[in-house]
Amino acid sequence: MTHDLYDIINRRRDVRGEFTGAPVPAEVLDRVLTAAHAAPSVGLSQPWDFVVVRDRGLRTAFHGHVAREREVFAATLDGDAAARFARIKIDGVLESTLSVVVTYDAGRGGPAVLGRHAIADAGLYSVCLAIQNLWLAATAEGLGVGWVSFYREEYLRELLGIPAAVRPVAWLCLGPVSRLAEVPDLERHGWRRRAPLDQVRHEDRWGAR
């Protein structure tokens, strides 16, 4: 079982172009969301919500917004970076079966959230743990997940009717895939390379290798 966990961690990919659009059985989606909801959270605040987005109109509108934000980012690039980015697909909003938007409610569990008094972002970190649980569970179920980050929070909040005090953290495309790529997209397209562990590991003090 230990080896299975490490295999899932290493197989996990940020999926863009491999979604098939095939259905996700209700019981599988429930297991994936239950795994996300089982994540640890500061003060047991459980500050997340999960908005399952199936509506084609909502997804088409969001896809258009993402495309416009892609153009904004592309305009900041030049030369080789621009050429590399032009080859990279940044979302699977329309190809995936559905999407899950994960949000953060800083007021959840308040007014005094045990463990958050000194680290204001601890609740946000908790939401990221829920996202990672979701991602690993989806991978174990043979599903792909793609985190879309080319959007403005205000736009997404208005699109889905998210309350003003709640922050949308992630739009996750979810669904069956034809395969999970051996090499992550950004590495394959030459955008960045994964750093070796010894480059980011320190002992006792920063810089002590």
C-alpha positions as CSV (number, residue, x, y, z in Angstrom):
1,M,0.0,0.0,0.0
2,T,2.9,2.4,0.7
3,H,4.2,1.9,-2.8
4,D,0.7,2.6,-4.2
5,L,0.7,6.0,-2.5
6,Y,4.1,7.0,-3.8
7,D,3.0,5.8,-7.3
8,I,-0.1,8.0,-7.1
9,I,2.0,11.0,-6.0
10,N,4.4,10.5,-8.9
11,R,1.7,9.8,-11.5
12,R,-0.3,12.9,-10.6
13,R,-0.4,15.4,-13.4
14,D,-1.9,18.8,-14.1
15,V,-4.1,17.7,-17.0
16,R,-4.9,19.9,-20.0
17,G,-5.3,18.1,-23.3
18,E,-6.0,14.5,-22.2
19,F,-9.6,14.7,-21.0
20,T,-12.1,12.4,-22.8
21,G,-15.3,14.0,-21.6
22,A,-16.6,10.6,-20.4
23,P,-19.0,10.6,-17.4
24,V,-17.8,10.5,-13.8
25,P,-19.9,8.1,-11.8
26,A,-21.7,9.8,-8.9
27,E,-20.2,7.4,-6.4
28,V,-16.6,8.2,-7.7
29,L,-17.2,11.9,-7.4
30,D,-18.5,11.5,-3.9
31,R,-15.4,9.5,-2.9
32,V,-13.1,12.2,-4.4
33,L,-14.9,15.0,-2.6
34,T,-15.1,13.1,0.6
35,A,-11.3,12.7,0.5
36,A,-11.0,16.4,-0.1
37,H,-13.3,17.1,2.9
38,A,-11.2,14.8,5.1
39,A,-8.1,17.1,4.8
40,P,-6.7,18.6,8.0
41,S,-7.5,22.2,8.7
42,V,-6.4,24.8,11.2
43,G,-8.6,24.7,14.3
44,L,-10.8,22.1,12.5
45,S,-12.3,25.1,10.8
46,Q,-12.9,23.2,7.5
47,P,-12.9,26.6,5.6
48,W,-13.6,25.1,2.2
49,D,-16.6,24.7,0.0
50,F,-16.8,22.7,-3.3
51,V,-18.9,24.1,-6.2
52,V,-19.4,21.3,-8.8
53,V,-19.8,23.0,-12.2
54,R,-21.5,21.0,-14.9
55,D,-23.5,23.7,-16.8
56,R,-22.1,24.2,-20.3
57,G,-23.0,27.9,-20.4
58,L,-21.1,28.7,-17.2
59,R,-18.1,26.7,-18.4
60,T,-18.1,28.4,-21.8
61,A,-18.3,31.8,-20.2
62,F,-15.4,31.0,-17.9
63,H,-13.4,29.5,-20.8
64,G,-13.8,32.8,-22.7
65,H,-12.5,34.7,-19.6
66,V,-9.5,32.4,-19.4
67,A,-8.7,32.9,-23.0
68,R,-8.7,36.7,-22.5
69,E,-6.4,36.4,-19.5
70,R,-4.1,34.2,-21.5
71,E,-3.7,37.0,-24.1
72,V,-2.9,39.4,-21.3
73,F,-0.1,37.2,-20.0
74,A,1.2,36.4,-23.5
75,A,1.5,40.1,-24.2
76,T,4.2,40.3,-21.4
77,L,6.4,37.7,-23.1
78,D,8.8,38.0,-26.0
79,G,11.3,35.9,-27.9
80,D,11.7,32.3,-26.9
81,A,9.4,32.6,-23.9
82,A,6.5,33.8,-26.2
83,A,7.2,30.9,-28.6
84,R,7.2,28.3,-25.9
85,F,4.0,29.7,-24.3
86,A,2.2,29.7,-27.6
87,R,2.6,25.9,-27.7
88,I,1.2,25.3,-24.1
89,K,-2.5,24.5,-23.6
90,I,-3.5,26.2,-20.3
91,D,-6.9,24.6,-19.6
92,G,-9.3,21.8,-20.2
93,V,-12.5,23.7,-19.1
94,L,-14.6,22.6,-22.1
95,E,-13.0,19.1,-22.7
96,S,-13.3,17.9,-19.1
97,T,-16.4,16.2,-17.8
98,L,-17.0,18.8,-15.0
99,S,-15.2,21.3,-12.9
100,V,-14.9,21.8,-9.1
101,V,-14.3,25.2,-7.7
102,V,-12.8,25.2,-4.3
103,T,-13.3,28.2,-2.1
104,Y,-11.9,29.6,1.2
105,D,-14.2,31.1,3.9
106,A,-12.0,33.0,6.4
107,G,-14.9,33.3,8.8
108,R,-15.5,29.6,9.1
109,G,-14.9,28.3,12.6
110,G,-14.6,31.8,14.0
111,P,-14.4,34.3,15.6
112,A,-11.4,32.6,17.2
113,V,-9.8,30.0,15.0
114,L,-7.5,27.9,17.1
115,G,-4.0,28.0,15.6
116,R,-4.5,30.9,13.2
117,H,-3.7,33.8,15.6
118,A,-0.1,34.1,14.4
119,I,-0.3,32.9,10.9
120,A,-3.2,34.6,9.1
121,D,-2.9,32.4,6.0
122,A,-3.2,29.1,7.9
123,G,-6.8,28.7,6.7
124,L,-5.7,29.2,3.1
125,Y,-3.1,26.6,3.5
126,S,-5.8,24.3,4.8
127,V,-7.8,24.7,1.6
128,C,-4.6,23.8,-0.4
129,L,-4.4,20.6,1.6
130,A,-8.0,19.8,0.6
131,I,-7.1,20.4,-3.0
132,Q,-4.2,18.1,-2.8
133,N,-6.4,15.4,-1.2
134,L,-8.9,15.8,-4.0
135,W,-6.1,15.6,-6.6
136,L,-4.5,12.4,-5.3
137,A,-7.9,10.7,-4.8
138,A,-8.9,11.6,-8.4
139,T,-5.6,10.1,-9.6
140,A,-6.2,7.0,-7.6
141,E,-9.7,6.8,-9.3
142,G,-8.1,7.0,-12.8
143,L,-9.3,10.6,-13.3
144,G,-7.3,13.7,-14.3
145,V,-7.3,17.1,-12.7
146,G,-6.3,20.4,-14.2
147,W,-5.9,23.6,-12.0
148,V,-6.8,26.7,-14.0
149,S,-5.1,29.8,-12.8
150,F,-5.7,32.3,-15.6
151,Y,-8.7,34.1,-14.1
152,R,-9.6,37.1,-11.9
153,E,-11.2,36.2,-8.6
154,E,-13.8,38.9,-8.9
155,Y,-15.0,37.5,-12.3
156,L,-15.3,34.0,-10.9
157,R,-17.0,35.2,-7.7
158,E,-19.7,37.0,-9.8
159,L,-20.0,34.1,-12.3
160,L,-20.9,31.5,-9.7
161,G,-22.6,33.8,-7.1
162,I,-19.9,33.3,-4.5
163,P,-20.4,35.5,-1.5
164,A,-18.1,38.6,-1.2
165,A,-16.5,37.2,2.0
166,V,-15.6,33.9,0.3
167,R,-12.5,33.6,-1.8
168,P,-12.4,31.3,-4.9
169,V,-9.0,29.5,-4.6
170,A,-9.1,27.0,-7.5
171,W,-11.0,26.1,-10.6
172,L,-10.2,22.4,-11.1
173,C,-11.1,20.6,-14.3
174,L,-12.0,17.0,-13.5
175,G,-12.8,13.8,-15.6
176,P,-11.6,10.6,-17.2
177,V,-8.4,10.9,-19.3
178,S,-6.9,9.0,-22.2
179,R,-3.7,8.9,-20.3
180,L,-1.6,10.7,-17.8
181,A,1.6,12.1,-19.4
182,E,4.9,10.6,-18.4
183,V,6.5,14.1,-18.4
184,P,4.6,17.2,-17.1
185,D,3.5,19.6,-19.9
186,L,5.7,22.5,-18.8
187,E,8.8,20.3,-18.8
188,R,7.8,18.8,-22.1
189,H,7.4,22.2,-23.7
190,G,10.7,23.5,-22.2
191,W,9.1,26.1,-20.0
192,R,10.8,24.9,-16.7
193,R,12.6,21.8,-15.4
194,R,12.0,20.2,-12.1
195,A,14.8,21.0,-9.6
196,P,16.6,18.1,-7.9
197,L,15.8,17.7,-4.2
198,D,19.4,18.5,-3.0
199,Q,19.0,22.0,-4.6
200,V,16.1,22.8,-2.3
201,R,17.0,20.9,0.9
202,H,18.7,22.6,3.8
203,E,19.9,21.2,7.2
204,D,19.2,23.2,10.4
205,R,19.9,26.6,8.8
206,W,19.2,28.1,5.4
207,G,22.0,27.4,3.0
208,A,23.5,24.5,4.9
209,R,23.5,21.6,2.4
